[in-house]
């Protein structure tokens, strides 16, 4: 099973993906680790990434996701995957990925991002990400409201995966 937790900055991707991977005993892959240094520096300065900026990042992430899939290793990965085109890019190299998109109100995103101090993506990127954001369609995966406790959100995800016959050990 291959799951990608996606959404805008501050949605809770890392926290939720870590907890889900832990509970399922699956591998965890942090999508932000695949950004080239130039992307990280742009985001630190509050400059939104373009499609061209995101291409090498998505390619590098897709490469590793493919390696995991070929080894038949279950994983939970994070990736903003803001546009359907980005999700299609990952899906084309790793068929069978289940996308779980986290949604959070903009004011909550700002509070979360302003409260964190160890991340390169600041609150000044939220508006551009929301403008770029394309919601998942019903055939792409699951949409989850991510405003409760992490454990509760993970329980909702696991229940929905089970109900869809997607969760495997």
N, C-alpha and C positions, 0 to 999 in steps of 0.2 A: 504494500500500500504506500502511496506517495501523496503527501498532503503539502500544499503551499498555503500558508497563512498570509493574506495580503490585505492592503489598505494603506491609507495615508499615514504620514508621520504622526505619532502620538496615539494611534489606534490601539496599541497594545500587542503588536505582532510578536515581538520577542518574548515578552512575559508569558503570553498565552501559548506560543509554540513550545517554549521550554517546558512548561507544565504538561502540555499534551504529550510531548515526546517522552517525558519522564514517566507519566502514568501508563503509556502504552509500551514503554521499553524500546522505543524506536530511536534511530539516529536523529540528531538535530543539526541543521545546516542554517547558519546565519547569513542571509543574503547580503547584508551590508558589508560583510568581509570581502566580497568580490568587487567592490567599487575600486576603480583605479584612484590613485592619490589625487589626480587632477579633479575628479568628481567630488571627492571629500572636501578638498579645498574650496571648490566653488560653493558647495552647500554651506560650509562654515562661514563663508562671506555672504550668505543669503541669496546666492544666485541660483535660480531654478535650473535643473538639468533639462537639456533638449533631448529629442529622440536620438540624435547622433551621439550625445554624451552617454545615454543609457545603453546603446547597442553593445559596446564591449563588455559592459557589466552583465547584461543579460546573456551574452554569449559565454562568458566565463562561468556564470552560475549554471546555465544549461549544460555545459560540458560536465561539471561535477555531478549534477542531478542525473545525467545519463549514465555516468559511471556507477552511481548507487543503484540505479534501476537495472543495469546489466548484471550486477551482482545479486539482484533480487533482495536488496536491503530495503526495509521499510524506513521511511524518514518523514520528518516534519521539517519543512524549510520556511524561511521568511523571505518575502520579496514584496515590495510595494505593488508591483504589477498593476499600475494605475489604469492602463489602457487594455482593451481587448487585444490589440495588436501585440502587446508585451506578453500577455497570457498565451496567445496563439504561438508566439515564438517559443516559449517554454514547452507548450503542449506538443509542438511539432517535433521536438527532439526527444521528449519523454511522454509518449502517449499514456493516458491513464491517470495523469495527475488530477487530483481533486483540489480545486481552489476553494478556500474558505475566506470570504471577504468580511473583515471586521468593519462595522460602521459605528461612528461616534459623532455626536453633535459638535459643530465647530468650536463652540465655547469650551466644551470639555477637552477637545484636542489641545487648545491653547493652554489651558490650565496644566494639562499633563506635560506638554513640551516645555513650558516655562519652569516647571518644577524639577526637571531633570538637568543635570549638569555635566553628564559624561557622554553626550551624543553630539555629533557634528551637525545634525539637522535641527535648526532652531525654529521658533514659532514664526519667523518671517518667511518660511517656506510653505506654511499651511495653505494660504490662499492660492498659491500657484498649483499646489498638489490637488486641491479641491477643484480647481478649474480644469485640470488635466484628467481627473478621476472619471472613469466610466464604470458604472455599477455592473456587477456580474449579471448575466442573463440566467434564466432558470436552467438552461442546459449546461452552464459552465461550472456550477458548484453551489455552495451554500453561502447565504448571507446571514451573519450573526451580529446582533446588537451587543457591543462590547463595553457596557457601562457598569456592570456589576463586579462582584469579586472574581478574581481570576479562576478560582476553583469552580465557581458556579458557571462561568462561561465555558470552561473546559468540559464540564458535565453536559451542558447543552450541546456542545460540538460532538461529544462522544455519542450522546443519545441520537442526534440527527444522523451521524455516520452509521450507527447501528440500524436505525430505521430505514436507511437507504441501502442497507446491506453492504456498506463500504468498509466498516472497521474490521480489520483482521489482526490477529496476534502475530 
